[in-house]
């Protein structure tokens, strides 16, 4: 009898597993890729300010880290939607079903009104074959100096939580809607989705005149200039979703790139951020061996930002042939984060090392030390008129010799030498 009971329970469990359907999206696409260009996603409305992918992860779905999509404070934008018809095998007639949508979110700012909805779950057709335009909407708003989350059934019956949540903190919100009863529930979690659905949601809504929401698609939009937030992955399911976890409570600096370019005897450092949280400043560190780094300067940060910010620092100090640079970001509370170092092979081109002379054939020669690369050199009169030039490829490092084919009369001249992006000028007398 016990064995039969276990077999029956096993069969029931397998039946439930086979019936439940789940779609997950971890946004694991290339950095800055447009969401609308990914499989399953498309543009519902709008043509400006498309949603894009950022590498920073603050949540995971199962064992997979999720990148995030940013809503960056625009009042006009495209609406990008994911087709979720496969939740019901392509059949949107699910008035008797229940749908769940889990989203990892981190809200930097929001307006005080109730218009800042960022996600919608759309309707399809009812059992009579009537097309519906119902919308289940998910909101974020500033309330009592804190953050509140809300839902509505279309444009009716907006309900939200108290202002008890923190800006710049990661949460998981689960939106549950029951089409047949026209009821919506919202759950908010700080760390992970529990294995069993809680008996009470944080907020509910049951007011609708727009009909059923059958789960045709889920869409994200930038709907307000006040709303700045990140979406760190989604799960759409016909059963209580599990497996989504917050991995970073707050979002750190999202560094897009960090580059070093030599300009004559100086080095220009350029870097950009996609987002910043309480960013007080950057310190620039330098090393000649890649091990011991010293601070050579600092640049003020932009505190909190969900927009791209570009930074520049000029290192005018003398450097050896190989130099390493590193960025250190410091929060307002003194906490810091160091990013991976980059290496720059300094040009061996120096105007004090260029020797200009006439050879036995009366042609101008220029001797200098340099790395290999494409070289363009020109000679000008002191008044700035170009007289002759030479272009060549240097195939090895070390001593170089350029020969200009035109002879020059006695006088004072200017020589410009450009190797890749390294430029030097010297004056010489014949």
PyMOL commands that set and color helices and strands:
alter all, ss='L'
color gray80, all
select helices_A, chain A and resi 2-19+35-37+85-88+179-181+351-353
alter helices_A, ss='H'
color red, helices_A
select strands_A, chain A and resi 22-25+41-45+53-61+64-72+79-83+98-109+117-122+135-143+146-153+156-160+170-178+183-189+203-205+217-221+228-237+244-246+254-263+266-287+294-305+309-315+322-331+336-338+342-345+355-358+364-370+373-381+386-394+398-404+412-419+422-429
alter strands_A, ss='S'
color yellow, strands_A
deselect
rebuild
show_as cartoon
